[in-house]
Amino acid sequence: MMIFFSCDKVCFLFGRKCSSKLALQRHMGIHAGIKPFHCQHCEYKTRLKASLIQHMRIHTGEKPFKCEICSYASIDASSLRRHFRTHTSERPYKCEMCLYSCIQKKSLDLHVRRHHTGEAFGCSFCCYSSPDKQLLRKHVKKYHLSSETSLIST
């Protein structure tokens, strides 16, 4: 079965095809930076209501996704799925350049940057660089920012 998209359901910036006008409207919010959902407890803002609901669990401590094998619990289903791989030894992400494999794509991307490509994220304020975006964020926060705001795009 072939599905056709009318031109009014296509992102004019990147050509992404959306299944409905509502889906296109949500997608276009990415480009506009529109984040209509705000946390009542902190500065967090998001485009999606589901993301705010998940974020609120940080404040409430609610962890509804529980592992059947151990005491691990999570605020979201994807973290539980990733955790479950520690029990099954499933490692679906495999390096194409060596025998390394892991349970999440983020770890594979970091491995490739660290051991094969040498790609790194550079600090805008000094000569520091890191293959790990989170380490760069921590560096900027520790050494260059006086407030909680981050100047590093995600």
C-alpha positions as CSV (number, residue, x, y, z in Angstrom):
1,M,0.0,0.0,0.0
2,M,1.4,3.3,-1.0
3,I,0.9,6.5,1.0
4,F,1.0,9.8,-0.6
5,F,1.5,13.1,1.2
6,S,0.1,16.4,-0.1
7,C,2.5,19.3,-0.3
8,D,0.7,21.0,2.6
9,K,2.0,18.2,4.9
10,V,5.7,18.7,4.1
11,C,8.2,20.8,6.0
12,F,9.4,23.5,3.7
13,L,12.7,23.8,5.5
14,F,13.9,20.1,5.3
15,G,11.3,18.3,3.2
16,R,10.1,16.1,6.1
17,K,6.8,14.4,5.2
18,C,4.2,14.4,8.0
19,S,1.1,12.2,8.2
20,S,-1.2,15.0,9.1
21,K,-1.4,18.8,9.3
22,L,-1.3,18.5,13.1
23,A,1.9,16.4,12.9
24,L,3.4,19.1,10.5
25,Q,2.4,21.8,13.0
26,R,4.1,20.0,15.8
27,H,7.2,19.4,13.7
28,M,7.4,23.1,12.7
29,G,7.5,24.0,16.4
30,I,11.1,22.5,16.4
31,H,12.2,25.2,13.9
32,A,10.3,28.0,15.6
33,G,11.6,27.0,19.1
34,I,8.1,27.1,20.4
35,K,7.9,25.4,23.9
36,P,4.4,26.0,25.2
37,F,4.6,23.6,28.2
38,H,6.3,24.9,31.3
39,C,7.2,23.2,34.6
40,Q,5.7,24.8,37.7
41,H,8.8,23.9,39.8
42,C,11.7,24.9,37.6
43,E,12.7,26.6,34.4
44,Y,12.1,23.6,32.2
45,K,10.1,24.2,29.0
46,T,9.2,21.8,26.2
47,R,7.3,21.4,23.0
48,L,5.4,18.3,24.0
49,K,2.9,17.7,26.9
50,A,4.2,14.1,27.2
51,S,7.7,15.4,27.8
52,L,6.4,17.7,30.6
53,I,4.6,14.9,32.2
54,Q,7.8,12.8,32.2
55,H,9.8,15.7,33.5
56,M,7.4,16.3,36.4
57,R,8.4,12.8,37.7
58,I,11.8,14.3,38.5
59,H,10.1,16.6,41.0
60,T,7.6,14.0,42.4
61,G,10.0,11.1,42.5
62,E,7.5,8.9,40.7
63,K,9.1,6.0,38.9
64,P,6.2,4.0,37.4
65,F,8.4,1.8,35.1
66,K,9.7,-1.1,37.2
67,C,12.1,-3.9,36.4
68,E,10.6,-7.4,36.9
69,I,14.0,-8.8,37.8
70,C,15.6,-6.3,40.2
71,S,14.7,-3.2,42.1
72,Y,15.4,-0.7,39.2
73,A,12.7,1.8,38.5
74,S,12.5,4.6,35.9
75,I,10.5,7.7,35.0
76,D,10.2,6.5,31.4
77,A,9.7,3.2,29.4
78,S,12.8,3.7,27.2
79,S,15.1,3.8,30.2
80,L,13.5,0.6,31.5
81,R,14.0,-1.1,28.1
82,R,17.6,-0.1,28.0
83,H,18.1,-1.3,31.6
84,F,16.5,-4.6,30.9
85,R,19.3,-5.3,28.4
86,T,21.7,-5.5,31.3
87,H,19.9,-8.7,32.4
88,T,19.7,-10.2,28.9
89,S,23.2,-9.3,27.7
90,E,21.5,-7.9,24.5
91,R,23.8,-5.4,22.8
92,P,22.1,-4.2,19.7
93,Y,24.4,-1.4,18.9
94,K,27.6,-2.7,17.2
95,C,30.7,-0.8,16.0
96,E,31.4,-1.2,12.3
97,M,35.1,-0.7,12.9
98,C,35.8,-3.1,15.8
99,L,34.1,-5.7,18.0
100,Y,32.6,-3.2,20.5
101,S,28.9,-3.5,21.2
102,C,26.6,-1.8,23.7
103,I,23.1,-1.3,24.9
104,Q,22.4,2.2,23.8
105,K,23.2,4.3,20.7
106,K,24.6,7.1,22.7
107,S,27.4,4.9,24.0
108,L,28.2,3.7,20.5
109,D,28.4,7.2,19.2
110,L,30.8,8.2,22.0
111,H,32.9,5.1,21.4
112,V,33.2,5.9,17.7
113,R,34.2,9.5,18.4
114,R,36.7,8.5,21.1
115,H,38.4,5.6,19.4
116,H,37.9,5.9,15.6
117,T,37.1,9.4,14.3
118,G,38.7,11.7,16.9
119,E,35.7,14.0,16.6
120,A,35.2,16.3,19.6
121,F,32.9,19.1,20.8
122,G,34.9,22.3,21.5
123,C,34.3,24.8,24.3
124,S,33.2,28.3,23.0
125,F,35.2,30.0,25.9
126,C,38.5,28.1,25.9
127,C,40.5,25.4,24.2
128,Y,38.9,22.5,26.1
129,S,37.2,19.8,23.9
130,S,35.6,16.4,24.6
131,P,34.1,13.6,22.5
132,D,31.3,13.6,25.1
133,K,28.8,16.4,24.9
134,Q,27.7,16.0,28.5
135,L,31.3,16.4,29.7
136,L,31.5,19.6,27.7
137,R,28.3,20.8,29.3
138,K,29.7,20.1,32.8
139,H,32.9,21.9,31.9
140,V,31.1,25.0,30.6
141,K,28.8,25.1,33.7
142,K,31.7,24.6,36.1
143,Y,34.2,27.0,34.6
144,H,32.4,29.6,32.5
145,L,28.8,30.0,33.6
146,S,27.6,31.8,36.7
147,S,24.0,30.7,36.3
148,E,22.2,27.4,35.4
149,T,21.7,28.3,31.8
150,S,23.5,26.4,29.1
151,L,24.9,28.0,26.0
152,I,25.5,24.6,24.3
153,S,22.9,23.4,21.9
154,T,21.6,19.9,22.1
